[in-house]
Amino acid sequence: MACKHVDAAELHPPTTAQSVYREDCTQCFDSIDDPTGLSVCLFCFNGGCTGERDHAQLHSQKSKHPLVLNIQRRKKKIKRDEPPPKISKLAIVAETEESRYDTNTHVECYACGVKDVDRTSGKLPGVIDGVLKANTFARQAEVQAWEQEYMACEHTICLEQEQSRKIYSQELGHCYMCDLKENLWLCLQCGSLGCGRAQYGGVRGNGHGLMHTEQDSHSVAVKLGSITPEGTADIYCYACHEERTDPELAQHLAHWGINIAEREKTEKSLTEMQIEQNLKWEFSMTTEDGKELSPLFGGGFTGLKNLGNSCYLASILQCLFTMTSFQNRYNHPQDPPPIAQAPAEDLETQLRKLADGLLSGRYSHPDTDVVASEYSPEIPHQKGLAPAMFKHLIGRGHEEFSTMRQQDAFELLLHLLKLITRSSHTAPLQDPTQSFHFVMEQRLQCMSCKKVRYRTDEQDNISIPVPVRRKPSAANGAVDSEKSKDGFESVSLKECLDTFTCAEVVELTCPSCGSKDGFTKRSLFKTFPTTLAINARRFELVNWVPTKLDVPVVVGDQPFDLGDYKSPGFQDNEELLPEDSIPASAPAFAPNETALSQLVGMGFPRGRCEKALHATGNTDSETAMSWLFAHMDDPDIDEPLNLSGAGSGGGASAGISPESIEMLGAMGIGAPQARKALKETGGDIERAVDWVFSHPDDQGDFGGDDAATDTPAPEGEKAMAGNAELPANFRLQSIVCHKGASIHEGHYVAFIRKPIHAKDGGGESWVLFNDEKVAKAQGDVDEMKKFAYVYFFERVGDMSLV
């Protein structure tokens, strides 16, 4: 029977701008590797499963698209009959599908009821060929996963070298200040040869090359042992604090009498050392006696495949979908999928897809494509789910999360909570992020007249400073990351919370008595959340670069009471400052407290931090920090923040001229976005344009919306977030851990406390989620808790604290 739809006008091959979902279903994680395969719509290229859920047919019924290409893929069996080859470059080789899989395809028409449409009829040949050759999200992610692109900078391009001379081979034998003969870096500006810093894996170094840079302000150096005859080498720019390339490396070396064609690579490059370090960062996937941890399988024990530097995403998602609020909101396998024209671009659909994938257990089973041998006797781990559609969706338009680079897991958490809060939640479904919300109350008291003012702020996390106390034995500083853990004294979580909630003195002029003695300021909990997210700030600035410190924070498994940090509120014996007065020196701009505390914790002066947050829209510490580095040399960087024209409250809105909004409108910027940008930048049109482009997802200010201001809503208008009842007992539920010198490199994993199956020992246990690997954690959980980056505490009932 012939199909009448093969010549439909809407039928055409996919363009390069169109996405073809031909690897897994857009509404679940069933894929082309399943027995019945995946059916790709030949009209819009949506991918739908063909098993018991049959999302392919559901899509056809809703969209009226009758033709699909069914793809069934079988991976060719592999056997580890020899040790795996050593990884030597930071990239994934793009193998052909033919070399890895056997693939079968056929065309089906749901409307005509034809199971095997002649693939040579009508427009089908071109359309089918286009679908099979098109790239997918997962494919692009695989190829780009570990590819790092280095580029030249102004310091390598405009390098000015001192008077040329020939450096003889005997002078290239050791550091100019010590006898080290390896890890040597040549200053391309003056020809000085110094040893580098000690590196992971036992590479020695005394940092004399860095010392030379600091003394003589010479920026660009090349690692001698990494130079190849082909002209590649490790180039480091100390001014940029980044690896760079030097387009004129051969000429710059020849300036010092070094013939690049005669050089031989004798040492590992920085990239190779990073790969080796990443390969060894297994977060103790073995027991103390060296045995592989036994993997866990089933519902709630499903891993997430690393898409390339996406471990930060996997760790946060595993923690979120362990929470009851997220499970209740998105795990509804019995309900039909949401109605969405483009499921892959619908946040609700992708969150439900994740909930089903992680919690159902449908995809949590050993990888049957791996056959154990003498080199791999362990039980194979699962393949893991690839959240490529979700990653693309939440990163779209975001400067950082749209890239393949490693990111800050805590910043991702805040980004996800914001996106989910803005999404629709139809009753009886509730916004799951509300479980994070609580209210902090700030008390401001004049040190002279003792009058007070209270202000409340709704928050969904706290970022606590970690006190840094170096041990005397670490006075000289250990560079090796494993040794540095022994260089700091342990601190308790209580000490961190005490520091976070302690009173501080701020310089303000009292509007009531006129005193310039200042005010004491203290913030305490007015209400408590169901889930408390805590970010532990363990960073300090080293040569203006945020460097992570391995300061141990002792956190117990037993519940603890946050009641000691509850605000008592306004007292009868206190006198309030006049309602219509604001301390004269108080800024009309209220900086993001979380971002401000992070920046101050890194060592930046408070005034600079406030100025940076004001200039970048008061969003997050990372954007503000980039602004700080870019404006470090501004002559007015340390001048007080000038808010003239910004106003406060309603005055800000009133101070924005219609002409300014009209000028931005002529540039294609809508009135709400223009109004919000002008508010955030004090009416400066040029900065407002920058603000709009750096906040593409911000819907803007539609006027009369007090939610965006710092003025609290009148009582009774909105229920206060959180719960003020005592006791407020909290117990550690999950942690996100990080290994690496910076939050933008290294590796993230999650440890989650949850019940395990009887066959795996039963009871409650800590479970390690390391990308696709899921295993019962043993031995080092207490150690990892000390160095966690994000802690999630769940509020528990009136339990004994012993």
C-alpha positions in Angstrom: 0.0 0.0 0.0 1.4 3.4 -1.0 1.6 6.4 1.3 0.1 9.6 0.1 2.2 11.8 2.5 5.6 11.2 0.9 5.2 14.2 -1.3 3.7 16.6 1.3 4.7 20.2 0.9 5.9 20.4 4.6 8.4 17.5 4.0 12.0 18.7 3.6 15.5 17.7 4.8 16.6 19.3 8.1 18.6 22.6 7.8 21.8 23.2 9.7 19.8 25.4 12.1 17.3 22.7 13.0 17.9 20.2 15.7 17.3 16.5 15.0 16.4 14.5 18.0 17.5 11.0 16.8 19.2 9.6 19.8 16.7 9.7 22.7 13.1 10.6 23.2 12.4 14.2 24.0 9.9 13.1 26.7 11.8 10.2 28.3 15.2 8.6 28.2 14.2 5.7 25.9 16.6 5.7 23.0 17.5 4.2 19.6 19.3 1.4 21.6 16.0 0.1 22.9 14.5 -3.0 21.3 11.8 -1.1 19.3 14.1 1.9 18.7 13.2 5.5 18.3 11.0 7.2 15.7 12.0 10.6 14.4 9.3 12.8 13.0 10.1 13.6 9.3 8.3 16.9 9.5 9.7 18.5 12.7 12.4 16.0 13.6 11.1 15.4 17.1 12.3 12.1 18.6 9.8 9.8 20.2 10.0 6.4 21.9 8.0 3.5 20.4 7.8 1.2 23.5 4.9 1.0 26.0 4.7 4.8 26.3 4.8 5.4 22.6 5.6 9.1 22.7 6.2 9.0 19.0 2.5 8.2 18.3 1.4 10.7 20.9 3.4 13.4 19.1 2.0 12.4 15.7 -1.6 12.7 17.0 -1.0 16.1 18.6 1.0 17.6 15.7 -0.8 15.8 12.8 2.7 14.7 11.5 2.1 11.2 10.1 5.6 10.1 8.8 8.4 8.9 11.1 11.8 7.3 10.5 12.3 4.4 13.0 15.9 3.9 14.0 17.1 0.9 15.9 20.8 0.8 16.9 22.8 -2.1 18.3 26.2 -1.5 19.7 28.9 -3.9 18.5 30.1 -6.0 21.4 33.5 -5.0 22.8 35.7 -7.0 25.1 38.5 -5.6 27.3 41.0 -8.2 26.3 43.9 -5.8 26.8 44.6 -2.8 29.0 42.8 0.3 27.7 45.0 2.8 25.8 46.4 5.7 27.7 44.6 9.0 27.0 47.1 11.4 25.6 45.1 14.5 24.5 42.3 16.5 25.9 39.8 15.7 23.3 37.3 13.0 22.2 37.9 11.3 18.9 34.7 11.5 16.8 34.3 7.9 15.8 31.9 7.0 13.0 28.7 5.3 13.9 29.4 2.6 11.4 32.5 1.6 13.4 30.6 1.4 16.7 27.0 0.4 15.8 24.8 -1.7 13.6 21.8 0.4 12.6 18.5 -0.5 11.0 15.9 2.0 9.8 12.5 1.9 8.2 9.8 4.5 7.5 6.3 4.3 9.0 3.2 6.3 8.4 0.7 6.5 11.3 -2.1 8.0 9.2 -2.0 5.4 6.4 -1.2 2.5 8.8 1.8 1.5 6.6 4.5 -0.1 8.7 7.2 -0.1 6.0 6.9 2.8 3.5 9.0 2.6 0.4 12.0 4.8 1.4 12.7 5.6 -2.2 9.4 7.2 -2.9 8.6 10.9 -3.1 10.8 13.2 -1.0 11.9 10.5 1.4 15.4 9.8 0.1 16.7 13.3 0.7 14.8 13.7 4.0 16.1 10.3 5.4 19.7 11.1 4.3 19.5 14.5 6.0 18.2 13.0 9.3 20.9 10.3 9.5 23.7 12.8 8.7 22.5 15.6 11.0 24.3 16.3 14.3 22.4 16.0 17.6 22.8 17.7 20.9 24.5 14.6 22.4 26.8 14.2 19.4 28.0 17.8 19.5 28.5 17.5 23.3 30.6 14.3 22.9 32.9 15.8 20.2 33.4 19.0 22.1 33.5 17.5 25.6 37.1 17.9 26.6 38.3 20.1 23.8 39.9 23.2 25.3 40.7 26.2 23.1 43.6 28.3 24.0 44.2 31.6 22.3 46.8 34.4 22.1 46.5 37.4 24.3 47.8 41.0 24.0 50.9 40.0 26.1 52.0 37.3 23.7 51.0 39.1 20.5 52.7 42.4 21.6 55.6 40.8 23.4 58.7 43.1 23.5 61.9 41.2 24.1 65.1 42.6 25.6 68.4 42.6 23.7 68.9 39.3 22.0 71.6 36.8 23.1 72.3 33.2 22.7 71.4 31.0 25.7 73.8 28.1 25.6 72.6 24.6 26.4 74.4 24.4 29.7 72.4 27.5 30.8 69.2 25.6 30.1 70.0 22.9 32.5 68.7 24.2 35.8 66.8 27.0 37.5 68.7 30.2 38.0 68.0 30.1 41.7 68.1 26.4 42.5 69.3 23.1 41.2 66.0 21.8 39.8 66.4 20.4 36.3 62.8 19.8 35.5 59.6 21.9 35.4 61.7 24.9 34.0 60.0 28.0 32.5 61.8 30.4 30.2 60.8 34.1 30.4 60.4 35.1 26.8 60.9 38.7 27.6 64.4 38.6 29.2 65.5 34.9 28.9 65.5 34.2 32.6 65.0 30.5 33.4 63.2 29.6 36.6 61.4 26.6 38.1 57.6 26.4 38.1 55.3 25.7 41.0 55.0 22.2 42.4 52.3 20.3 40.5 50.0 17.4 41.2 51.6 14.0 40.8 55.0 14.8 42.4 56.4 17.3 39.9 58.8 19.4 42.0 59.0 23.2 41.9 59.9 26.1 44.1 58.1 28.9 42.2 61.2 30.8 41.2 59.8 31.5 37.8 56.8 33.2 39.4 59.1 35.0 41.8 60.9 36.4 38.7 57.6 37.5 37.2 56.5 39.3 40.3 59.9 41.1 40.7 60.4 42.2 37.1 56.7 42.3 35.9 57.5 40.0 32.9 54.4 38.2 31.9 55.0 35.5 29.3 56.9 32.2 29.9 57.3 28.9 28.1 57.8 25.5 29.6 61.0 24.2 28.1 60.2 20.5 28.4 56.9 20.9 26.6 58.4 22.5 23.3 57.9 20.3 20.3 59.5 20.7 16.8 56.0 21.3 15.4 55.9 24.6 17.4 53.6 23.7 20.2 54.4 24.3 23.9 52.9 25.3 27.2 52.7 29.1 27.2 51.5 30.8 30.4 50.7 34.5 30.8 51.0 35.6 34.4 49.3 38.9 33.6 46.1 37.0 32.4 46.6 34.1 34.7 45.7 31.8 31.8 47.3 29.4 29.4 47.9 31.1 26.1 49.3 30.5 22.6 52.2 32.4 21.1 51.8 32.8 17.3 55.4 33.8 17.0 56.9 31.2 19.4 59.6 30.1 16.9 60.8 33.6 16.4 60.7 34.5 20.1 62.8 31.4 21.0 65.2 32.1 18.1 65.7 35.5 19.8 67.5 33.6 22.6 69.3 31.3 20.2 67.0 28.4 20.6 66.1 26.5 17.4 62.6 25.1 17.9 63.2 22.4 15.2 65.9 20.9 17.5 63.8 20.8 20.6 62.4 17.5 21.9 59.4 17.2 24.2 60.6 15.7 27.5 57.9 16.5 30.0 54.1 16.3 30.3 52.2 19.4 29.2 49.8 21.1 31.6 46.9 19.6 29.7 48.3 16.0 30.0 48.9 16.5 33.7 45.3 17.8 34.1 44.0 14.7 32.3 46.1 12.4 34.5 44.8 14.3 37.6 41.2 13.9 36.4 41.7 10.2 35.8 43.0 9.8 39.4 40.2 11.9 40.9 37.9 8.9 41.5 36.7 10.1 44.9 37.6 6.8 46.4 35.7 4.5 44.0 37.6 1.8 45.8 37.6 0.5 49.4 40.5 0.8 51.7 41.8 -2.6 50.6 41.7 -1.6 47.0 38.5 -3.3 45.9 36.1 -1.6 43.6 33.0 -0.2 45.3 30.0 -2.2 44.5 27.7 -0.3 42.2 24.0 0.3 43.2 21.1 -0.1 40.8 17.4 0.6 40.8 15.0 3.5 41.4 16.8 6.5 42.8 20.2 5.1 41.9 20.5 6.2 38.3 23.7 8.0 37.2 24.1 10.9 34.8 26.6 10.6 32.0 29.3 13.3 31.8 28.6 15.4 28.7 32.0 17.0 29.0 32.7 19.1 32.1 29.1 18.6 33.2 29.8 17.0 36.5 28.7 20.2 38.3 25.2 19.8 36.7 24.9 16.0 37.5 25.8 16.6 41.2 23.2 19.3 41.7 20.5 17.4 39.9 21.1 14.2 41.9 20.7 16.3 45.2 17.6 18.1 44.0 15.7 15.0 42.8 16.3 13.3 46.1 14.2 16.0 47.8 10.5 15.3 48.4 9.4 18.7 47.0 11.0 18.0 43.6 9.8 14.4 43.5 6.2 15.5 44.3 6.3 18.2 41.7 7.9 16.4 38.7 7.6 12.6 39.2 4.2 11.7 37.8 4.8 8.7 35.6 1.1 7.8 35.5 0.1 11.2 34.0 0.3 12.0 30.3 3.3 14.2 29.3 2.8 18.0 29.2 1.4 19.4 26.0 4.3 21.3 24.4 4.9 22.1 20.7 8.6 21.6 21.2 9.1 19.2 24.1 12.9 19.5 24.0 12.6 23.2 24.6 10.0 23.0 27.4 11.3 23.2 30.9 8.4 21.4 32.4 8.8 18.5 30.0 12.5 18.2 30.6 12.2 18.3 34.4 9.6 15.5 34.3 11.8 13.6 31.9 14.7 13.9 34.4 12.5 12.9 37.4 11.3 9.8 35.5 14.8 8.9 34.4 16.4 9.3 37.9 13.7 7.9 40.1 11.9 5.1 38.1 14.9 2.7 37.9 14.0 1.9 34.2 17.5 2.9 33.1 19.6 1.8 36.2 21.2 -1.5 35.3 24.7 -2.7 34.5 26.2 -1.8 31.2 25.7 -5.0 29.1 28.0 -3.8 26.4 31.1 -4.2 28.7 32.4 -7.7 29.2 34.5 -8.3 32.3 38.0 -9.7 31.8 41.2 -10.0 33.7 41.8 -6.3 33.3 38.3 -5.3 34.4 37.0 -7.8 36.9 34.7 -5.3 38.5 30.9 -5.3 38.0 30.2 -2.9 35.2 28.6 0.4 36.2 25.6 1.7 34.4 25.7 3.7 31.2 24.1 6.7 32.8 21.5 9.1 31.3 22.7 11.9 29.1 20.8 15.1 30.0 21.9 16.9 26.9 18.5 18.5 26.1 18.2 19.8 29.7 21.7 21.2 29.7 21.1 23.0 26.4 17.8 24.3 27.6 18.9 25.8 30.9 22.1 27.2 29.4 20.5 28.8 26.4 21.5 32.5 26.4 23.6 32.2 29.5 27.2 33.3 29.2 28.7 30.5 31.2 26.2 27.6 31.3 25.9 27.5 27.5 29.5 26.5 27.2 31.3 23.2 27.6 33.6 24.7 30.3 33.5 23.5 34.0 31.2 25.8 36.1 30.5 26.6 39.7 28.0 24.1 41.0 26.5 26.6 43.5 26.0 29.2 40.8 24.2 26.6 38.8 21.9 25.8 41.8 20.9 29.4 42.0 20.3 29.6 38.3 18.1 26.5 38.4 16.1 27.7 41.3 15.5 31.0 39.5 14.3 29.3 36.3 12.0 26.9 38.1 10.5 29.7 40.2 9.7 31.7 37.1 8.1 28.6 35.4 4.4 27.8 35.7 3.0 25.7 38.6 -0.6 24.9 38.1 -2.6 23.8 41.2 -2.4 21.5 43.0 1.3 21.3 41.9 3.5 23.6 44.0 6.7 25.3 43.3 9.4 23.0 44.7 11.8 25.8 45.3 9.6 27.2 48.0 11.1 24.5 50.3 14.3 26.5 50.1 12.8 29.9 51.0 13.1 31.5 54.4 13.3 35.1 55.8 16.4 36.7 57.3 15.8 39.7 59.5 18.4 42.5 59.7 18.6 44.6 62.8 20.3 48.0 62.5 21.0 50.0 65.7 22.5 53.4 66.1 25.5 53.2 68.5 24.7 56.6 69.9 20.9 57.0 70.4 20.2 53.2 70.3 17.2 53.5 68.0 16.7 50.5 65.8 15.4 49.6 62.4 14.4 46.1 61.2 14.3 44.9 57.6 13.4 41.4 56.3 14.7 39.7 53.1 13.5 36.5 51.6 16.3 34.1 50.7 16.8 30.6 49.3 20.4 30.0 50.6 23.1 31.2 52.8 26.8 31.6 51.9 28.9 31.2 55.1 32.5 32.3 55.6 34.9 29.6 56.7 37.5 31.0 59.2 41.0 30.3 58.0 43.6 29.3 60.6 46.9 27.9 59.2 48.8 25.5 61.3 52.3 26.5 62.2 53.8 23.6 60.1 52.1 25.1 57.0 53.7 28.5 57.3 55.7 27.9 54.2 52.7 26.7 52.3 52.2 23.3 50.7 51.3 23.5 47.1 50.2 19.9 46.6 46.5 19.7 47.0 46.6 16.6 49.1 49.2 18.0 51.5 47.5 21.3 51.8 44.5 19.7 53.6 46.8 19.2 56.6 47.8 22.9 56.6 44.6 24.3 58.1 43.0 23.8 61.5 39.5 22.3 61.5 36.5 24.6 62.2 33.0 23.5 63.2 29.8 24.3 61.4 28.7 26.2 64.5 31.7 28.5 64.3 30.9 29.3 60.6 27.3 30.1 61.5 28.5 32.2 64.5 30.7 34.2 62.1 27.8 34.5 59.6 25.3 35.8 62.1 27.7 38.0 64.3 27.2 41.7 64.6 29.3 44.1 62.6 29.8 47.9 62.7 28.8 49.9 59.6 29.7 53.6 59.0 26.3 55.4 58.7 25.0 58.8 59.9 22.0 58.5 62.1 19.0 60.4 60.8 17.5 60.7 64.3 20.4 62.0 66.4 22.9 62.9 63.7 25.7 60.8 65.2 28.4 59.6 62.9 29.5 56.9 65.3 27.9 54.3 63.1 25.5 51.4 63.4 25.7 47.8 64.5 24.2 45.4 62.0 23.2 41.8 62.5 21.2 39.3 60.5 19.4 36.4 62.0 16.7 33.9 60.9 13.1 35.1 61.2 11.8 31.9 59.6 13.4 28.6 58.6 13.2 26.7 55.4 12.4 23.0 54.8 15.7 22.6 53.0 18.6 24.8 53.9 21.3 25.2 51.2 24.6 26.3 52.5 27.6 27.3 50.4 30.9 27.1 52.3 33.3 29.9 51.1 36.8 28.6 51.2 38.6 31.1 49.0 41.2 33.7 49.3 42.9 35.9 46.7 46.4 34.9 45.7 47.9 37.3 43.3 44.3 38.5 42.6 43.3 35.0 41.6 40.5 33.3 43.8 42.2 30.2 45.2 40.4 27.4 46.9 41.5 26.6 50.4 41.0 23.1 51.9 39.8 24.2 55.3 38.1 21.3 57.1 34.6 22.1 58.3 33.3 19.5 60.8 29.7 18.6 60.2 28.0 15.8 62.2 25.4 13.3 61.1 23.1 14.1 64.0 20.4 16.8 63.8 21.3 20.3 65.2 19.1 23.1 66.3 19.2 26.5 64.4 17.0 28.0 67.1 20.0 29.9 68.6 20.1 31.9 65.4 16.5 33.0 65.4 15.8 36.7 65.5 13.9 37.8 68.6 12.3 40.6 66.6 11.3 44.1 67.8 11.3 44.3 71.6 9.1 46.5 73.8 12.0 48.4 75.2 13.4 49.4 71.8 12.6 52.6 69.9 12.3 52.5 66.1 14.0 55.0 63.8 11.4 57.2 61.9 9.7 55.3 59.1 10.5 57.9 56.5 14.1 58.3 57.3 17.0 56.4 55.9 20.5 56.8 57.4 22.2 59.6 55.4 25.1 57.5 54.2 23.1 54.4 53.5 23.1 53.6 49.8 19.8 53.6 48.0 21.2 50.6 46.3 21.1 47.4 48.4 23.8 44.9 47.3 23.1 41.2 46.9 24.2 40.0 50.3 25.2 36.6 49.2 27.3 37.9 46.3 28.8 40.7 48.4 29.9 38.3 51.2 31.5 36.0 48.6 33.5 38.9 47.1 34.5 40.3 50.5 35.5 36.8 51.5 37.9 36.6 48.5 39.7 39.7 49.8 38.2 42.5 47.7 37.5 45.8 49.5 33.8 46.2 50.4 33.5 49.5 48.5 34.8 47.9 45.3 32.5 45.0 45.7 29.4 47.2 46.0 30.4 49.2 43.0 31.0 46.0 41.0 27.6 44.6 41.9 25.9 47.9 41.1 27.6 48.0 37.7 26.6 44.5 36.8 23.0 44.4 37.8 23.5 43.1 41.4 23.2 39.4 40.2 26.1 37.2 41.2 29.7 37.3 42.4 31.2 35.8 39.3 29.9 38.6 37.0 30.9 41.2 39.5 34.4 39.7 39.9 34.9 39.9 36.2 34.0 43.6 36.3 36.5 44.1 39.2 39.3 42.6 37.3 38.4 44.6 34.2 38.3 47.9 36.1 41.1 47.3 38.6 43.1 50.2 37.2 40.2 52.7 37.1 41.3 56.0 38.8 38.0 56.2 40.7 37.8 52.5 41.6 38.1 53.3 45.4 35.8 56.3 45.3 32.4 55.9 47.1 29.6 54.5 45.0 27.9 57.5 43.4 24.1 56.9 43.2 23.1 60.4 42.1 20.0 60.0 39.9 19.4 56.4 41.0 17.0 57.4 43.8 15.4 54.8 46.0 12.2 52.9 46.0 9.7 54.8 43.8 12.2 57.6 43.3 14.3 55.4 41.1 11.4 54.8 38.8 10.4 58.5 38.9 14.0 59.5 38.0 14.0 57.6 34.7 13.2 59.9 31.9 10.8 58.8 29.0 13.5 60.1 26.6 16.0 57.5 28.0 13.4 54.7 27.6 12.7 55.9 24.1 16.4 56.0 23.1 16.8 52.4 24.3 13.6 51.5 22.4 15.2 52.8 19.2 17.9 50.2 19.7 15.3 47.4 19.8 15.0 47.1 23.6 11.5 46.8 25.0 10.2 49.3 27.5 10.1 46.8 30.5 13.8 45.8 29.9 14.8 49.4 29.3 13.1 50.5 32.5 14.7 47.8 34.6 18.2 48.4 33.0 18.0 52.1 33.7 17.0 51.5 37.3 19.9 49.1 37.8 22.4 51.4 36.3 21.4 54.8 37.8 20.0 56.1 34.5 23.2 55.7 32.6 22.2 54.7 29.0 25.5 53.2 28.0 25.7 51.0 31.0 22.0 50.2 30.6 22.7 48.7 27.2 25.5 46.6 28.6 23.1 45.4 31.4 20.4 44.3 28.9 22.9 42.2 26.9 24.3 40.6 30.0 20.8 39.8 31.3 19.0 38.4 28.2 16.5 36.3 30.3 15.4 39.2 32.5 11.8 40.1 31.7 12.2 43.7 32.9 10.1 46.0 35.0 6.5 46.4 34.0 5.9 49.3 36.4 4.2 49.3 39.7 5.8 46.0 40.6 7.1 46.3 44.1 8.4 42.7 44.2 11.6 43.9 42.7 12.2 46.6 45.3 13.6 46.3 48.8 10.4 47.7 50.3 8.7 44.9 52.2 5.1 44.1 51.3 2.5 45.1 53.9 1.7 42.4 56.4 -1.0 40.1 55.5 -0.5 40.7 51.8 1.7 37.6 51.3 2.4 34.7 53.5 5.9 34.9 54.9 8.2 32.2 53.4 9.5 29.5 55.7 8.3 28.4 59.2 9.1 30.3 62.4 8.3 27.4 64.8 10.9 26.0 67.2 12.7 23.8 67.6 14.3 24.2 64.1 16.2 20.9 63.9 18.2 20.3 60.7 20.1 17.2 59.5 22.6 16.9 56.7 21.0 15.2 53.8 23.4 15.6 50.9 26.6 17.3 49.9 28.3 18.4 46.6 32.0 17.9 46.8 34.7 19.4 44.6 38.4 18.5 44.0 40.6 21.0 42.3 42.3 24.3 42.9 39.4 26.3 41.4 35.7 25.9 41.2 36.0 26.2 37.4 38.2 23.2 37.0 38.6 19.8 38.7 35.6 17.5 39.4 32.3 17.5 41.3 30.5 14.5 42.9 27.5 14.2 45.2 27.1 12.2 48.4 23.5 11.6 49.4 22.0 10.0 52.5 19.2 7.6 51.5 17.7 4.2 52.2 19.3 1.3 50.2 17.8 -2.0 49.1 18.0 -5.0 51.4 20.2 -6.9 48.9 22.8 -4.1 49.2 22.8 -4.1 53.0 19.5 -2.3 53.8 19.1 0.6 56.1 20.2 4.2 55.5 23.6 4.9 54.0 25.6 7.5 52.2 25.6 6.9 48.4 28.2 8.3 46.1 27.0 9.7 42.7 30.1 10.2 40.5 28.6 11.0 37.1 27.2 7.6 35.8 28.8 5.7 38.7 26.5 5.1 41.7 27.9 3.2 44.6 27.5 2.8 48.4 30.0 5.1 49.9 32.5 3.6 52.4 35.2 4.9 54.6 35.8 8.5 53.4 32.4 10.1 53.8 33.3 11.9 57.0 36.4 13.2 55.3 34.5 14.4 52.3 31.9 16.2 54.5 34.7 18.3 55.8 35.6 19.7 52.4 32.1 19.9 50.8 31.3 22.9 48.7 27.5 22.8 49.0 25.6 21.4 51.9 21.9 20.5 51.8 20.2 20.2 55.3 16.7 18.9 55.7 14.4 20.1 58.5 13.4 17.2 60.7 10.8 16.7 63.4 11.2 17.3 67.1 14.0 14.7 67.3 16.5 14.2 70.1 19.8 15.9 69.3 21.8 13.1 70.8 
